[in-house]
Amino acid sequence: MKIPDNRGTGNNISKKENPMIDHPVRLPDRQPVLRLVPMPRNENMFGDIFGGWIMSHVDVAGGIAAMRHARGRCATVAVNAFQFRQPVSSGDVVSFYADVIKTGRTSITVAVEVYAERHPQNPVTVKVTEATLTYVALDSGGGKRGLPEETQVE
Ligand SMILES: CC(C)(COP(=O)(O)OP(=O)(O)OC[C@H]1O[C@@H](n2cnc3c(N)ncnc32)[C@H](O)[C@@H]1OP(=O)(O)O)[C@@H](O)C(=O)NCCC(=O)NCCS
């Protein structure tokens, strides 16, 4: 069912296209670590963006936050949680936000949130994915490295 949109463009948007229409979502008020537009070549056979495309960019986004925090090389050691909340489509502007939520002696746990901005003529924002990943700081030889003390997060 098409329901009237309240942004004054005269276009309608369905609840299926934007299930959050009654509760508009806004982008976080800070810089994303990554912002990309997926192309038709990133689609699966059903026309949605392939989950692996999103997962690989979540890993890159989390890795950027981890490497900034560790001040050097890191490797992904675990994907602790990963939830696809809504599909992504070709042409969506997809923003990846990453926050360090925990550190250990060598490890950094990062929460990544992904938002899609759709329909530029009648914009809506949807949170599409949430994930938590753990990275380990590495030395130049690929061995574990203790995090700099001043970067510890409780
Ligand atoms: C990363 C690596 C060097 C860690 O070596 P390891 O001897 O297994 O390390 P440990 O078991 O001591 O774990 C290191 C840290 O990671 C944490 N960790 C390990 N496995 C984890 C898991 N499944 N979930 C959460 N944290 C984990 C540990 O708790 C530890 O944290 P701390 O030092 O802050 O207490 C090694 O596992 C490795 O090389 N893995 C491959 C990495 C890779 O190729 N990633 C994909 C491409 S980037």
The ligand as an SDF file (V2000), in Angstrom:
LIG
                    3D

 48 50  0  0  0  0  0  0  0  0999 V2000
   45.1810  -12.7240   15.3420 C   0  0  0  0  0  0  0  0  0  0  0  0
   46.1460  -13.8030   15.8570 C   0  0  0  0  0  0  0  0  0  0  0  0
   47.5830  -13.3100   15.6650 C   0  0  0  0  0  0  0  0  0  0  0  0
   45.8780  -14.0000   17.3470 C   0  0  0  0  0  0  0  0  0  0  0  0
   46.7800  -14.9580   17.8090 O   0  0  0  0  0  0  0  0  0  0  0  0
   46.3750  -15.9530   19.0180 P   0  0  0  0  0  0  0  0  0  0  0  0
   47.6120  -16.5660   19.5690 O   0  0  0  0  0  0  0  0  0  0  0  0
   45.2890  -16.8210   18.5170 O   0  0  0  0  0  0  0  0  0  0  0  0
   45.8530  -14.9190   20.0650 O   0  0  0  0  0  0  0  0  0  0  0  0
   45.0700  -15.0920   21.4490 P   0  0  0  0  0  0  0  0  0  0  0  0
   44.2950  -16.3500   21.5440 O   0  0  0  0  0  0  0  0  0  0  0  0
   46.0790  -14.8120   22.5290 O   0  0  0  0  0  0  0  0  0  0  0  0
   44.0630  -13.8610   21.3340 O   0  0  0  0  0  0  0  0  0  0  0  0
   44.5630  -12.5430   21.1470 C   0  0  0  0  0  0  0  0  0  0  0  0
   43.4870  -11.5890   21.6070 C   0  0  0  0  0  0  0  0  0  0  0  0
   42.3260  -11.7950   20.7820 O   0  0  0  0  0  0  0  0  0  0  0  0
   41.2070  -12.1310   21.5910 C   0  0  0  0  0  0  0  0  0  0  0  0
   40.4300  -13.1340   20.8840 N   0  0  0  0  0  0  0  0  0  0  0  0
   40.8750  -14.2710   20.3110 C   0  0  0  0  0  0  0  0  0  0  0  0
   39.8480  -14.9520   19.7800 N   0  0  0  0  0  0  0  0  0  0  0  0
   38.7400  -14.2120   20.0250 C   0  0  0  0  0  0  0  0  0  0  0  0
   37.3560  -14.3990   19.7320 C   0  0  0  0  0  0  0  0  0  0  0  0
   36.9070  -15.4720   19.0720 N   0  0  0  0  0  0  0  0  0  0  0  0
   36.4940  -13.4330   20.1130 N   0  0  0  0  0  0  0  0  0  0  0  0
   36.9010  -12.3420   20.7840 C   0  0  0  0  0  0  0  0  0  0  0  0
   38.2190  -12.1100   21.1040 N   0  0  0  0  0  0  0  0  0  0  0  0
   39.1060  -13.0490   20.7250 C   0  0  0  0  0  0  0  0  0  0  0  0
   41.8030  -12.7270   22.8830 C   0  0  0  0  0  0  0  0  0  0  0  0
   40.8930  -12.6230   23.9520 O   0  0  0  0  0  0  0  0  0  0  0  0
   43.0290  -11.8570   23.0320 C   0  0  0  0  0  0  0  0  0  0  0  0
   42.6530  -10.5930   23.5610 O   0  0  0  0  0  0  0  0  0  0  0  0
   43.5490   -9.7790   24.6550 P   0  0  0  0  0  0  0  0  0  0  0  0
   44.9900   -9.8940   24.2820 O   0  0  0  0  0  0  0  0  0  0  0  0
   43.0770   -8.3630   24.5220 O   0  0  0  0  0  0  0  0  0  0  0  0
   43.2380  -10.3820   25.9830 O   0  0  0  0  0  0  0  0  0  0  0  0
   45.9560  -15.1430   15.1160 C   0  0  0  0  0  0  0  0  0  0  0  0
   44.7580  -15.7690   15.5930 O   0  0  0  0  0  0  0  0  0  0  0  0
   45.8500  -14.9420   13.6330 C   0  0  0  0  0  0  0  0  0  0  0  0
   46.8320  -14.6510   12.9680 O   0  0  0  0  0  0  0  0  0  0  0  0
   44.6510  -15.1190   13.0890 N   0  0  0  0  0  0  0  0  0  0  0  0
   44.3940  -14.8770   11.6710 C   0  0  0  0  0  0  0  0  0  0  0  0
   43.9840  -13.4210   11.4370 C   0  0  0  0  0  0  0  0  0  0  0  0
   43.5390  -13.2000   10.0310 C   0  0  0  0  0  0  0  0  0  0  0  0
   44.1400  -13.6940    9.0890 O   0  0  0  0  0  0  0  0  0  0  0  0
   42.4210  -12.4650    9.8830 N   0  0  0  0  0  0  0  0  0  0  0  0
   41.7540  -12.2930    8.6270 C   0  0  0  0  0  0  0  0  0  0  0  0
   42.4190  -11.3420    7.7220 C   0  0  0  0  0  0  0  0  0  0  0  0
   42.8000   -9.7870    8.4730 S   0  0  0  0  0  0  0  0  0  0  0  0
  1  2  1  0
  2  3  1  0
  2  4  1  0
  2 36  1  0
  4  5  1  0
  5  6  1  0
  6  7  2  0
  6  8  1  0
  6  9  1  0
  9 10  1  0
 10 11  2  0
 10 12  1  0
 10 13  1  0
 13 14  1  0
 14 15  1  0
 15 16  1  0
 15 30  1  0
 16 17  1  0
 17 18  1  0
 17 28  1  0
 18 19  1  0
 18 27  1  0
 19 20  2  0
 20 21  1  0
 21 22  1  0
 21 27  2  0
 22 23  1  0
 22 24  2  0
 24 25  1  0
 25 26  2  0
 26 27  1  0
 28 29  1  0
 28 30  1  0
 30 31  1  0
 31 32  1  0
 32 33  2  0
 32 34  1  0
 32 35  1  0
 36 37  1  0
 36 38  1  0
 38 39  2  0
 38 40  1  0
 40 41  1  0
 41 42  1  0
 42 43  1  0
 43 44  2  0
 43 45  1  0
 45 46  1  0
 46 47  1  0
 47 48  1  0
M  END
$$$$
